[in-house]
C-alpha cells in the first residue's frame, strides 16, 4: 500500500492554524473553572490566570521547539517514537487514545448548555448530533473543517469581548486587595494556578498538523506562543469581571452565567451563552477532530497497527477510517450515559500525564538532530530548553495528579489495567522481527543531518514525511 501521508493536502495557512489553536484552548474551562478558582483564591483569580498562562508555556514550549525544527504529521507521536524509542512512542499513543474520551465531554457539555436555554431539549440527541456534524465536516477535508473553525472562533471571540466590554465598567476594583486576593494564602493561590492551566493549555496540538501546513516551521511555534498568551490575557479580563461585579461569595464555585446575566442585556446574554459558552465547546470539539487522527495514521505506517486503518481518502485528503474510530470513541460515552465528571477527569488526567513523554523527548533533539535544531526558525539554547522541559514535566505531574486523584479507585484500577494491556502489546509486537519495530525510526531529512552519530543508519524515504520538512528555508511571508 502506498504511503498514506502523501495523500494529505498542504492547505493550512497561519490564519487556519491560529483558529485551530485558539479553538482548542477556549473550551468549557473558562466557563466552569473560573468560579472554582475564585473559591480557592478570591479576587486573586485574575493574577492566577496570568501566571497559569506563563506556566502553560513551560508545558508547550518544548513542543513548539520540536515543531519548528522538524514539523511533521502526527508530531507528538513522531517526536516520542523517533527521539526516545518506537516502543515508548506507541505506548504514549495508547494513552493518547484513552484520553480522547474527552470528545464526549465537549458534546455533552454543549448539550447541557442547550438545555439551560431550552429545558426540553434531549441531552443525548443534542450531544450525538453535534459530534456527528463535526465528524462529517472533518471527513470532507481539513481545509473545510478549518474554515468552519475560523468562523466559529470569530463568533466566540466576539462573544467573549462583549462580556469584557460590558463588564469592565461594572467592576468594583476595591476587591483587589491582599486580604481578598489570597484568602487561603499562597497554597490556595497556586492550587488555583494549577487548576486554571487546564483552561489555558491546548495550543500544542497544532504540532499534529505540520504535514498539512504551508509554513509549519514558523506557524507551529508562533501559534502556540501567541494563542496561549493572548487567550490567557483575555481570560484574565473575564476573571476580573467575574470577581468584581457580584459579591465574591455569590460567584465562588459558580459558572459565569449569573455574572453574564447581570451585566448583559437580554439579547446579548443569549448571544454570550450561544456564541461564548456553546461555541467554546464546539470549537474545541471541531479542532480536536482535525488533528486527533494524525499520530495513529503514522503508527499504522510504522507497522504498529494495520496499514489499512490509516488509509487516507484521496479526494478529501482525510483518514476516514481513523476519524470513524474516534467518532465511535466519542459516541460510546454519550449513548451509555457515563457521567461528565468521570469522562472529563479521566480523559484530561490521562492526557496531561501522557504529555510528559513528548515534552521530555525535546531534551534529545539538540544532540540527535543538531543541524536541524540549529536551522530551526524558533529554538532555545539546550540549557534553557532542558530547564523548561523539567519545569513542564513537574507541572504536568501536578495537574495530572489533581485530576486522577479525584477518580474512584475502580476507575483508576481500570486505567492501570488498560495501561498494562497496552504495555504488553507494545512488548510483544515491538519485539517481533516480523514488524521491524525493534529498530530505531528516523525522520526523512537532508543527508548532512547527524542521526545519533551512527553513519550506518539510512534515512527514511521521502514518502515518510511527504513534503513536511521545508523548515530549513523559513519564509517571513504571512498567509
C-alpha positions in Angstrom: 0.0 0.0 0.0 1.3 3.5 -0.9 2.3 5.8 1.9 -0.9 7.4 3.0 0.7 10.6 4.3 1.4 11.7 0.7 -2.4 12.0 0.2 -2.7 14.7 2.9 -3.1 18.2 1.5 -0.9 21.1 2.5 -3.6 23.7 2.7 -3.4 25.3 6.2 -2.2 28.9 6.4 -1.3 30.8 9.5 -4.9 32.0 10.0 -6.2 28.5 9.8 -3.7 27.2 12.3 -4.3 30.2 14.7 -8.0 29.4 14.6 -7.4 25.7 15.4 -5.1 26.7 18.3 -7.5 29.3 19.7 -10.5 26.9 19.3 -8.6 24.2 21.1 -7.7 26.4 24.1 -11.0 28.2 24.5 -13.3 25.5 25.9 -15.5 24.8 28.9 -12.6 25.6 31.2 -13.0 29.3 31.4 -16.8 29.0 31.9 -16.6 26.3 34.6 -13.2 26.7 36.3 -13.2 30.5 36.9 -15.8 30.2 39.7 -13.9 27.2 41.2 -10.7 29.2 41.2 -12.5 32.2 42.8 -13.4 29.8 45.6 -9.7 29.0 46.1 -8.2 32.4 45.8 -10.9 35.1 45.7 -10.0 38.1 43.6 -6.5 36.6 43.1 -8.1 34.7 40.2 -7.1 37.4 37.8 -3.4 37.1 38.7 -3.8 33.3 38.8 -4.9 33.3 35.1 -1.9 35.4 34.1 0.5 33.1 35.9 -1.2 29.9 34.7 -0.6 31.1 31.1 3.1 31.5 31.8 3.2 28.1 33.4 1.4 26.6 30.4 4.1 28.0 28.2 6.6 25.8 30.1 4.5 22.8 29.1 4.1 23.7 25.5 7.4 25.4 24.5 9.2 22.1 24.1 6.6 21.1 21.6 7.0 24.4 19.8 10.7 23.9 19.5 10.4 20.4 18.1 7.6 21.6 15.7 9.8 24.4 14.4 12.9 22.2 13.9 11.1 19.1 12.5 7.5 19.9 11.5 5.6 16.8 10.6 2.3 15.0 10.6 1.4 13.4 13.9 4.1 15.4 15.7 3.7 14.2 19.2 3.8 10.5 18.3 6.7 11.1 15.8 8.8 13.0 18.3 8.4 10.3 21.0 9.0 7.4 18.7 12.0 9.0 16.9 13.6 10.9 19.7 13.0 8.4 22.5 12.2 4.9 21.1 9.5 3.3 18.9 8.1 1.4 21.9 7.8 4.5 24.1 6.2 6.3 21.1 3.5 3.7 20.6 2.9 3.3 24.4 2.3 7.1 24.5 -0.2 6.7 21.7 -2.2 4.1 23.5 -2.6 6.6 26.4 -3.5 9.3 24.0 -6.3 7.1 22.6 -7.8 6.6 26.1 -7.6 10.4 26.7 -9.9 11.0 23.7 -12.9 10.2 25.9 -13.0 14.0 26.1 -14.7 14.1 22.7 -17.8 13.0 24.5 -17.2 15.6 27.3 -17.4 18.5 24.8 -20.5 17.2 23.2 -22.3 16.5 26.5 -21.3 19.9 28.0 -22.6 21.6 24.8 -25.9 19.8 25.2 -26.2 20.8 28.9 -25.9 24.5 27.8 -28.6 23.9 25.2 -30.8 22.5 28.0 -30.1 25.6 30.0 -31.8 27.7 27.3 -34.3 25.0 26.1 -35.0 22.7 29.1 -37.0 20.2 27.0 -34.0 19.6 24.6 -32.9 15.9 24.7 -29.4 15.8 26.0 -28.2 12.6 24.3 -29.6 13.6 21.0 -28.1 17.1 21.0 -24.7 15.7 22.0 -24.8 13.0 19.4 -25.9 15.4 16.7 -23.1 17.9 17.4 -20.5 15.2 17.3 -21.9 13.8 14.1 -21.9 17.2 12.4 -18.2 17.9 13.1 -17.3 14.3 12.2 -18.8 14.9 8.8 -17.1 18.3 8.5 -13.7 16.8 9.1 -14.4 13.9 6.8 -14.8 16.2 3.8 -11.4 17.8 4.4 -9.2 19.6 6.9 -9.5 22.9 5.0 -13.3 22.8 5.2 -13.1 22.0 8.9 -10.6 24.8 9.4 -13.0 27.3 7.6 -15.8 26.2 10.0 -13.4 26.6 12.9 -12.4 30.1 11.8 -16.0 31.2 11.6 -16.9 29.8 15.0 -13.7 31.2 16.6 -14.6 34.7 15.3 -18.1 34.5 16.8 -16.6 33.1 20.0 -14.0 35.8 20.4 -16.7 38.5 19.7 -18.9 37.0 22.4 -16.1 37.0 25.0 -15.1 40.5 24.1 -18.7 41.6 24.5 -18.6 40.2 28.0 -15.4 42.1 28.7 -16.6 45.4 27.2 -19.9 45.4 29.0 -18.4 44.1 32.3 -15.3 46.2 32.9 -17.2 49.4 33.7 -19.2 47.5 36.4 -16.1 46.2 38.2 -15.6 47.1 41.9 -11.8 47.3 42.0 -11.8 47.6 45.7 -12.0 43.8 45.9 -8.4 43.6 44.6 -6.7 43.9 48.0 -4.3 41.5 49.8 -7.0 40.1 52.1 -9.4 39.2 49.3 -6.8 38.2 46.7 -5.3 35.5 48.9 -7.9 34.3 51.4 -6.4 30.8 51.5 -2.8 32.0 51.4 -0.3 31.1 48.7 -1.3 27.4 48.8 -4.8 28.2 47.7 -3.5 30.6 45.1 -1.1 28.2 43.5 -3.7 25.4 43.6 -5.9 27.8 41.5 -3.0 28.5 39.2 -2.6 24.7 38.6 -6.3 24.3 38.1 -6.6 27.1 35.6 -3.7 25.7 33.5 -6.4 23.3 32.2 -8.2 26.3 30.7 -5.1 27.9 29.2 -3.5 24.8 27.6 -4.1 23.1 24.4 -2.3 25.0 21.6 0.5 22.4 21.3 -1.8 20.1 19.4 -1.2 22.2 16.2 2.1 20.2 16.0 0.0 17.3 14.9 -0.8 19.1 11.6 2.7 20.1 10.5 2.3 18.0 7.3 -0.8 19.9 6.2 0.6 23.4 6.8 2.1 25.7 4.2 4.8 27.1 6.5 4.9 24.8 9.6 8.4 25.7 10.9 7.1 29.3 11.5 3.4 28.7 12.2 3.7 26.0 14.8 5.7 28.0 17.4 4.1 31.3 16.5 0.6 29.8 17.1 1.5 28.0 20.3 3.1 31.1 21.9 0.6 33.8 20.6 -2.6 32.0 21.3 -1.5 30.8 24.8 -0.6 34.3 26.0 -3.3 36.2 24.2 -6.1 34.0 25.4 -4.7 33.9 28.9 -4.8 37.7 28.9 -8.4 37.6 27.7 -9.3 35.1 30.4 -7.7 37.5 33.0 -10.0 40.3 31.9 -13.0 37.9 32.1 -11.9 36.8 35.6 -11.7 40.4 36.7 -15.3 40.9 35.8 -16.4 37.6 37.3 -15.0 38.5 40.7 -15.6 42.3 40.7 -19.2 42.7 39.7 -21.1 40.5 42.2 -20.1 39.7 45.8 -17.3 37.1 45.9 -19.4 34.7 48.0 -22.1 34.7 45.2 -19.7 33.8 42.4 -17.3 31.4 44.2 -17.6 27.9 42.7 -20.3 29.1 40.3 -20.2 29.3 36.4 -20.2 32.7 34.7 -23.9 32.6 33.9 -25.1 34.8 36.8 -22.4 37.4 36.1 -23.2 37.5 32.4 -27.0 37.8 33.2 -26.2 40.8 35.5 -24.0 42.8 33.1 -25.6 41.9 29.7 -29.0 43.0 28.3 -31.2 40.1 27.3 -30.2 39.6 23.6 -26.5 40.0 24.4 -26.9 37.4 27.2 -28.3 34.9 24.8 -25.5 35.7 22.3 -22.9 35.2 25.0 -24.4 31.8 26.1 -24.6 30.6 22.5 -21.6 32.3 20.9 -19.5 32.1 24.0 -20.3 29.1 26.1 -21.6 26.8 23.4 -19.1 27.8 20.7 -16.3 27.4 23.2 -17.2 23.7 23.3 -18.0 23.4 19.7 -14.6 24.9 18.5 -12.7 22.6 20.8 -14.6 19.5 19.5 -14.1 20.5 15.9 -10.4 21.4 16.4 -9.8 18.0 18.1 -11.2 16.0 15.3 -9.0 17.9 12.8 -5.7 16.7 14.5 -6.6 13.6 16.6 -6.1 11.0 13.9 -2.6 12.0 12.7 -0.4 10.2 15.2 -2.2 6.9 14.7 -2.0 7.3 10.9 1.8 7.4 11.2 1.8 4.5 13.7 -0.1 2.5 11.0 2.7 3.3 8.5 5.3 2.3 11.1 3.7 -1.1 11.5 2.1 -1.0 14.9 -1.4 -1.2 13.5 -2.9 -2.4 10.2 -1.9 0.0 7.4 -5.4 -0.2 6.0 -6.7 1.5 9.2 -4.7 4.6 8.4 -5.8 4.9 4.8 -6.3 8.5 3.6 -9.2 9.4 1.2 -7.6 10.7 -2.0 -10.4 13.0 -2.8 -10.7 14.8 0.6 -7.3 14.1 2.0 -8.6 12.8 5.3 -8.1 9.5 7.2 -11.7 8.4 7.1 -11.3 5.1 9.0 -9.4 6.7 11.8 -12.0 9.6 12.0 -14.7 6.9 12.2 -12.8 5.2 15.1 -12.6 8.4 17.1 -16.2 9.2 16.3 -17.2 5.8 17.8 -15.0 6.6 20.9 -16.9 9.8 21.3 -20.3 8.3 20.8 -20.0 5.4 23.3 -19.9 7.6 26.5 -22.9 9.6 25.1 -25.2 6.6 24.4 -24.1 4.8 27.6 -24.7 7.8 29.8 -21.3 7.9 31.5 -21.1 10.9 33.9 -19.5 14.1 32.6 -17.3 14.3 35.7 -15.8 10.9 35.2 -15.2 11.5 31.5 -13.5 14.8 32.0 -11.4 13.8 34.9 -10.2 10.5 33.4 -9.7 11.8 29.8 -8.0 15.1 30.8 -5.9 13.5 33.6 -4.6 10.8 31.3 -3.9 13.4 28.6 -1.9 15.6 31.0 0.2 12.7 32.4 0.9 11.2 29.0 2.1 14.5 27.6 5.1 14.2 29.9 6.6 11.8 27.4 6.6 14.0 24.3 7.7 17.0 26.4 10.7 15.1 27.7 11.5 14.0 24.2 12.6 17.6 23.4 15.7 17.1 25.5 17.0 14.6 22.9 16.5 17.0 19.9 19.8 19.1 20.0 22.0 16.0 20.2 20.1 13.8 17.7 19.5 16.4 15.1 22.0 19.2 15.7 21.8 20.6 12.2 18.0 20.8 12.1 18.0 22.2 15.6 20.5 24.9 14.5 18.5 25.9 11.5 15.1 25.9 13.2 13.2 29.3 12.9 12.4 29.0 16.6 14.9 27.5 19.1 16.3 27.8 22.6 19.7 27.0 24.0 19.9 23.4 25.1 20.3 24.5 28.8 17.2 26.7 28.6 15.3 24.0 26.7 16.1 21.4 29.3 15.2 23.7 32.2 11.8 24.4 30.6 11.3 20.7 30.0 11.8 19.7 33.6 9.6 22.5 34.9 6.9 21.5 32.4 7.2 17.8 33.5 6.7 18.8 37.1 3.6 21.0 36.2 2.1 18.2 34.2 2.6 15.7 37.0 0.9 18.1 39.5 -2.1 18.8 37.2 -2.5 15.1 36.2 -2.4 14.1 39.9 -5.1 16.7 40.8 -7.5 15.2 38.2 -6.7 11.5 38.6 -6.8 11.7 42.4 -10.5 12.7 42.2 -11.5 9.4 40.5 -12.9 6.3 42.2 -10.5 3.5 42.8 -12.3 1.3 40.4 -11.7 3.7 37.6 -8.1 4.1 38.5 -7.7 0.4 38.6 -9.4 0.1 35.2 -7.0 2.7 33.8 -4.0 0.8 35.2 -5.2 -2.5 33.6 -5.6 -0.7 30.3 -2.0 0.6 30.5 -0.8 -2.9 31.4 -2.5 -4.4 28.4 -1.1 -1.6 26.2 2.4 -2.2 27.5 2.1 -6.0 26.9 1.0 -5.3 23.3 4.0 -2.9 22.8 6.4 -5.5 24.1 5.1 -8.4 22.1 4.6 -6.6 18.8 7.7 -4.4 19.2 10.0 -7.4 19.8 8.6 -9.4 16.8 11.1 -9.1 14.0 8.2 -9.6 11.5 7.2 -6.0 12.0 10.7 -4.5 12.2 9.7 -2.3 15.1 12.7 -3.1 17.3 14.8 -0.9 15.1 15.3 2.9 15.5 13.0 5.1 13.4 14.2 8.3 11.9 12.9 11.4 10.2 13.5 11.9 6.5 15.8 14.8 6.2 18.9 16.3 4.5 21.8 13.9 4.0 24.1 16.0 6.3 21.9 15.6 9.3 23.6 13.8 12.2 21.5 10.9 13.2 22.8 9.9 16.6 26.4 9.7 15.3 25.7 6.4 13.6 26.7 6.6 9.9 25.3 3.2 9.2 21.7 4.4 9.7 19.9 5.0 6.4 17.5 7.9 6.0 13.8 7.1 5.6 12.4 7.6 2.1 10.9 11.0 1.3 7.5 9.5 1.3 7.5 9.0 5.1 7.2 12.7 5.8 5.9 13.8 2.4 6.6 17.4 1.9 6.6 18.3 5.6 10.2 19.4 6.0 10.9 22.7 4.2 11.6 24.2 7.6 15.3 24.7 6.7 14.2 27.6 4.5 11.8 29.6 6.6 9.7 32.2 5.0 8.6 35.5 6.5 5.6 36.0 4.3 2.3 35.6 6.1 -0.7 33.8 4.5 
